[in-house]
Amino acid sequence: MSPTSGKPATPFLSKLRRYAAGAALALTATTGLAATWPERPVTILMGFPAGSGVDVIARGIQGPLEKELGVPVIIDYRSGAGGNLASSAVARAAADGYTLLLGTAATHGINPAIYKELPFDVEADFTPIAPLVDVSNVLTINPDVIDVNTVEEFITEVKANPDKYYFASTGIGTGTQLAFEEFNAKAGLKMVHVPYKGGPEALQSVVKGETCCIFNQVQTVLGQYQAGTVRLLGVSTAERVEVVKDVPAIAETAIPGFDSFIWFGLFGPAGMDEDLVERINQVVAKALQQPDVADRFVSTGNTIRLNTPGEFRQIVHDNRKKWAQVVQAAGLTPQ
């Protein structure tokens, strides 16, 4: 059943309805800048290339936001430096709601830990506005290289053969490496890391048997999984993911309490008007609760997240601390 349709109402649906009601109240109560925004197109800067996993999220929200706002929403690609180029541009932009950033757990959680110097502070120089979705990573293997069926069997096999198995990532310090480093640390594993230049190359290394496995977003590996070329052992979030609901959560049996995910959300420059921030937050919530939008995100392995700006700010703060600890434990040196 769709998370936004059918009866009886699920907790997710109930929350969506509460946000929709709150959005209606908020949109009628705004004054000043918030009441007149937007009067011209809104630009969302993207720090990653077209066709990337982040771009899928950007394109998924672009149309619904245009429908709600009645003005064009432009996706401006500023890829490079792990998303830092786009982040830097938004940090310097006017705080008027017309230049936003599609930020991620990488840009605002991981990057501060792996880059020695950034031209901005990911907390002080941005206004967290609204989260969009969370994406679970999933332990993905080539069964011809490591023939196991559960996360428990995977852990047992790797422990029995230290240094035998190689895991792939999309690059040093990327979310795919750090997701595996976090898993290895909590499972007590020692594996060889093989970084690739990007997502397609990393996943193909697993399909071809050059490496045994990868921790990657559900939406990224879904096609190979459906084609039968890879096996999924466990998702990284505390709960199962609807589109691959037969795949257990790692926390269910292998590592109790394990909960790791990548989030996406909208940011503005620091100093934005609070009423404007609240208005944009509620517009985003209203767009996300459209049944077709929710269905499209959920069907590709995403979980819609609805939080207030204050709650989102806390998520960013906590996530930054978490990834700093993972980077330190992995022995990575900031560049």
C-alpha positions as CSV (number, residue, x, y, z in Angstrom):
1,M,0.0,0.0,0.0
2,S,1.2,3.5,-0.8
3,P,2.4,5.5,2.2
4,T,0.0,8.3,1.2
5,S,-3.1,6.4,0.2
6,G,-5.5,3.7,1.4
7,K,-7.0,2.9,4.8
8,P,-6.4,2.5,7.7
9,A,-4.1,5.4,8.1
10,T,-0.5,4.4,8.9
11,P,1.7,6.5,11.3
12,F,3.5,7.8,8.3
13,L,0.2,8.9,6.7
14,S,-1.0,10.5,9.9
15,K,2.2,12.5,10.1
16,L,1.8,13.6,6.6
17,R,-1.7,14.8,7.3
18,R,-0.6,16.7,10.4
19,Y,2.1,18.4,8.3
20,A,-0.4,19.3,5.6
21,A,-2.7,20.9,8.2
22,G,0.3,22.7,9.7
23,A,1.3,23.9,6.2
24,A,-2.1,25.4,5.6
25,L,-2.0,27.3,8.8
26,A,1.5,28.5,8.3
27,L,0.9,29.7,4.8
28,T,-2.0,31.8,5.9
29,A,-0.2,33.3,8.8
30,T,3.0,34.5,7.0
31,T,3.8,38.2,6.8
32,G,6.5,40.4,5.2
33,L,9.0,38.6,3.0
34,A,7.5,35.2,3.7
35,A,4.1,36.4,2.5
36,T,5.4,37.7,-0.9
37,W,8.0,34.9,-1.5
38,P,8.4,33.7,-4.3
39,E,8.1,36.5,-6.8
40,R,10.6,35.1,-9.2
41,P,12.3,31.7,-10.0
42,V,13.9,29.8,-7.2
43,T,17.3,28.2,-7.8
44,I,18.6,25.1,-6.1
45,L,22.3,24.5,-6.4
46,M,23.5,20.9,-6.8
47,G,27.0,20.0,-5.9
48,F,26.9,16.7,-7.9
49,P,26.6,15.9,-11.6
50,A,23.4,15.3,-13.6
51,G,22.4,11.6,-13.4
52,S,23.9,11.1,-9.9
53,G,21.9,9.8,-7.0
54,V,21.6,13.3,-5.6
55,D,20.3,14.5,-9.0
56,V,17.5,11.9,-8.8
57,I,16.4,13.5,-5.5
58,A,16.7,17.0,-7.0
59,R,14.6,16.1,-10.0
60,G,12.1,14.3,-7.9
61,I,11.3,17.4,-5.9
62,Q,11.7,20.0,-8.6
63,G,8.3,19.5,-10.3
64,P,6.3,19.3,-7.1
65,L,7.9,22.5,-5.8
66,E,7.1,24.3,-9.0
67,K,3.5,23.1,-8.7
68,E,3.2,24.4,-5.1
69,L,5.1,27.7,-5.7
70,G,3.8,28.7,-9.1
71,V,7.3,29.8,-10.3
72,P,10.1,27.9,-12.0
73,V,12.5,26.0,-9.8
74,I,15.9,25.8,-11.5
75,I,18.5,23.1,-10.8
76,D,22.0,24.7,-11.1
77,Y,24.8,22.1,-11.3
78,R,28.0,23.2,-9.6
79,S,29.6,19.8,-9.2
80,G,33.1,19.4,-7.8
81,A,35.1,19.0,-4.6
82,G,32.6,16.6,-3.1
83,G,29.8,19.2,-3.3
84,N,31.8,22.0,-1.7
85,L,31.7,24.3,-4.7
86,A,27.9,24.5,-4.6
87,S,27.9,24.8,-0.8
88,S,30.4,27.6,-0.9
89,A,28.3,29.5,-3.5
90,V,25.1,29.2,-1.3
91,A,27.0,30.3,1.8
92,R,27.8,33.6,0.0
93,A,24.4,34.1,-1.5
94,A,21.7,36.5,-0.4
95,A,19.5,35.1,2.4
96,D,16.2,35.8,0.6
97,G,15.0,32.3,-0.2
98,Y,15.8,32.5,-3.9
99,T,19.2,30.6,-3.8
100,L,19.0,27.2,-2.0
101,L,21.3,24.2,-1.7
102,L,20.4,20.5,-1.9
103,G,22.7,19.4,0.9
104,T,23.4,15.8,2.0
105,A,25.0,13.9,4.8
106,A,28.1,14.1,2.7
107,T,28.2,17.9,2.3
108,H,27.2,18.7,5.8
109,G,28.3,15.6,7.7
110,I,31.2,13.9,6.1
111,N,33.0,16.7,4.3
112,P,33.9,18.7,7.5
113,A,35.8,15.6,8.7
114,I,37.7,14.8,5.5
115,Y,38.6,18.2,4.3
116,K,41.2,20.0,6.3
117,E,40.0,23.5,5.4
118,L,36.6,24.5,4.1
119,P,35.7,28.1,3.0
120,F,32.6,27.9,5.2
121,D,31.2,26.3,8.4
122,V,28.5,23.7,7.6
123,E,26.5,24.8,10.6
124,A,27.2,28.5,11.2
125,D,27.1,29.5,7.5
126,F,23.8,27.8,6.5
127,T,20.2,27.7,7.5
128,P,18.7,24.2,7.6
129,I,15.3,24.5,6.0
130,A,13.7,21.2,5.3
131,P,14.8,17.6,5.0
132,L,13.6,15.6,2.0
133,V,14.4,11.9,2.2
134,D,16.6,9.4,3.9
135,V,18.3,6.7,1.8
136,S,19.4,3.4,3.3
137,N,22.6,1.8,2.3
138,V,22.5,-1.9,1.7
139,L,25.2,-4.6,2.0
140,T,25.5,-5.8,-1.6
141,I,27.6,-8.8,-2.6
142,N,28.7,-10.9,-5.5
143,P,27.8,-14.5,-4.4
144,D,30.3,-15.9,-6.8
145,V,33.0,-14.2,-4.8
146,I,31.6,-14.6,-1.3
147,D,28.8,-17.1,-1.1
148,V,26.8,-16.2,1.9
149,N,23.1,-15.5,2.5
150,T,23.0,-13.4,5.6
151,V,24.9,-10.6,7.3
152,E,25.8,-13.0,10.1
153,E,27.3,-15.5,7.6
154,F,29.2,-12.6,5.9
155,I,30.7,-11.5,9.2
156,T,31.7,-15.1,10.1
157,E,33.3,-15.6,6.7
158,V,35.3,-12.4,6.7
159,K,36.5,-12.9,10.2
160,A,37.7,-16.3,9.3
161,N,39.6,-14.9,6.3
162,P,41.2,-11.6,7.3
163,D,42.5,-9.5,4.4
164,K,41.0,-11.9,1.8
165,Y,38.0,-9.8,0.8
166,Y,38.0,-6.4,-0.9
167,F,35.2,-3.9,-0.6
168,A,34.5,-1.3,-3.2
169,S,33.6,2.4,-2.8
170,T,33.0,5.4,-4.9
171,G,36.2,7.1,-3.6
172,I,38.3,7.8,-0.6
173,G,36.3,9.6,2.1
174,T,32.9,9.1,0.3
175,G,29.8,7.9,1.9
176,T,30.1,4.5,0.4
177,Q,33.5,4.0,2.0
178,L,32.5,5.4,5.4
179,A,29.3,3.3,5.5
180,F,31.4,0.2,5.1
181,E,34.0,1.5,7.6
182,E,31.2,2.1,10.2
183,F,29.9,-1.4,9.6
184,N,33.4,-3.0,9.8
185,A,34.1,-1.2,13.0
186,K,30.9,-2.4,14.7
187,A,31.2,-5.9,13.3
188,G,34.9,-6.2,14.2
189,L,36.0,-6.9,10.6
190,K,39.2,-6.2,8.7
191,M,38.8,-5.7,4.9
192,V,40.8,-4.2,2.1
193,H,39.3,-1.0,0.6
194,V,39.3,-0.4,-3.2
195,P,38.2,3.1,-4.2
196,Y,36.8,3.8,-7.6
197,K,36.2,7.0,-9.5
198,G,32.4,6.9,-9.2
199,G,29.2,4.9,-8.5
200,P,28.9,3.0,-11.8
201,E,32.6,1.8,-11.7
202,A,32.3,0.8,-8.1
203,L,29.2,-1.3,-8.5
204,Q,30.5,-2.9,-11.7
205,S,33.6,-4.0,-9.8
206,V,31.3,-6.0,-7.6
207,V,29.2,-7.4,-10.6
208,K,32.4,-8.4,-12.3
209,G,33.9,-10.0,-9.2
210,E,36.9,-7.6,-8.9
211,T,35.6,-6.9,-5.4
212,C,33.3,-8.9,-3.2
213,C,30.9,-6.2,-2.0
214,I,29.8,-2.6,-1.5
215,F,27.6,-0.6,0.8
216,N,25.6,1.5,-1.5
217,Q,22.2,3.3,-1.7
218,V,19.2,1.0,-2.3
219,Q,18.2,3.1,-5.3
220,T,21.7,2.6,-6.9
221,V,21.8,-1.2,-6.6
222,L,18.1,-1.9,-7.2
223,G,18.5,-2.5,-11.0
224,Q,21.4,-5.0,-10.5
225,Y,19.4,-6.7,-7.7
226,Q,16.3,-7.1,-9.8
227,A,18.5,-8.5,-12.7
228,G,19.9,-11.1,-10.3
229,T,23.5,-10.1,-10.6
230,V,24.0,-9.2,-7.0
231,R,22.7,-10.3,-3.6
232,L,21.4,-8.0,-0.9
233,L,22.2,-9.1,2.7
234,G,21.0,-6.3,4.9
235,V,19.9,-2.6,4.9
236,S,21.7,-0.2,7.1
237,T,18.6,1.6,8.6
238,A,17.0,0.4,11.8
239,E,13.9,-0.6,9.8
240,R,13.4,-2.4,6.5
241,V,13.0,-0.6,3.3
242,E,9.7,-1.0,1.5
243,V,11.0,-1.6,-2.0
244,V,13.2,-4.4,-0.8
245,K,11.2,-5.5,2.2
246,D,12.4,-9.1,2.1
247,V,15.9,-7.8,2.9
248,P,16.3,-7.6,6.7
249,A,17.8,-4.7,8.6
250,I,21.3,-5.3,9.9
251,A,20.0,-4.3,13.3
252,E,17.5,-7.1,13.4
253,T,20.0,-9.9,14.2
254,A,23.6,-9.1,13.2
255,I,24.3,-5.8,14.9
256,P,21.6,-4.7,17.3
257,G,21.1,-1.0,17.3
258,F,22.8,-0.4,14.0
259,D,21.2,2.5,12.2
260,S,23.1,4.3,9.4
261,F,21.6,6.3,6.5
262,I,22.3,9.1,4.1
263,W,19.9,12.1,4.2
264,F,19.1,14.9,1.7
265,G,17.7,18.3,2.5
266,L,17.4,21.9,1.5
267,F,19.6,24.7,3.0
268,G,19.8,28.4,2.6
269,P,22.5,30.9,3.6
270,A,22.8,31.9,7.2
271,G,20.6,34.7,8.5
272,M,17.3,33.8,6.7
273,D,14.1,35.2,8.1
274,E,12.5,32.7,10.4
275,D,9.0,33.1,8.9
276,L,10.4,32.6,5.4
277,V,12.3,29.4,6.6
278,E,9.0,28.1,8.1
279,R,7.1,28.9,4.9
280,I,9.6,27.0,2.7
281,N,9.6,24.1,5.2
282,Q,5.9,23.8,5.0
283,V,5.8,24.1,1.2
284,V,8.3,21.3,0.9
285,A,6.3,19.1,3.3
286,K,3.2,19.8,1.3
287,A,5.0,18.8,-1.9
288,L,6.3,15.6,-0.4
289,Q,2.9,14.5,0.8
290,Q,1.5,14.4,-2.7
291,P,0.7,10.7,-3.3
292,D,2.5,10.5,-6.6
293,V,5.6,12.1,-5.2
294,A,5.7,9.9,-2.1
295,D,5.1,6.8,-4.2
296,R,7.9,7.7,-6.6
297,F,10.4,8.3,-3.8
298,V,9.4,5.2,-1.9
299,S,9.5,3.0,-4.9
300,T,13.2,3.8,-5.4
301,G,14.2,3.0,-1.9
302,N,13.8,6.4,-0.2
303,T,12.1,7.2,3.1
304,I,10.4,10.6,3.2
305,R,11.5,12.7,6.2
306,L,9.3,15.4,7.7
307,N,10.9,17.6,10.3
308,T,10.8,21.2,11.5
309,P,13.7,23.5,10.7
310,G,14.9,23.2,14.3
311,E,14.7,19.4,14.2
312,F,16.6,19.4,10.9
313,R,19.3,21.6,12.5
314,Q,19.8,19.1,15.2
315,I,20.1,16.2,12.7
316,V,22.8,18.1,10.9
317,H,24.7,18.8,14.2
318,D,24.5,15.2,15.4
319,N,25.4,13.8,12.0
320,R,28.5,15.9,11.8
321,K,29.7,14.5,15.1
322,K,28.9,11.0,14.1
323,W,30.9,11.0,10.8
324,A,33.8,12.7,12.5
325,Q,34.0,9.7,14.8
326,V,33.8,7.3,11.9
327,V,36.5,9.1,9.9
328,Q,38.8,9.1,13.0
329,A,38.2,5.4,13.7
330,A,38.9,4.6,10.1
331,G,42.3,6.3,10.3
332,L,41.6,8.7,7.5
333,T,43.7,11.9,7.3
334,P,41.8,15.1,6.4
335,Q,43.0,16.4,3.0
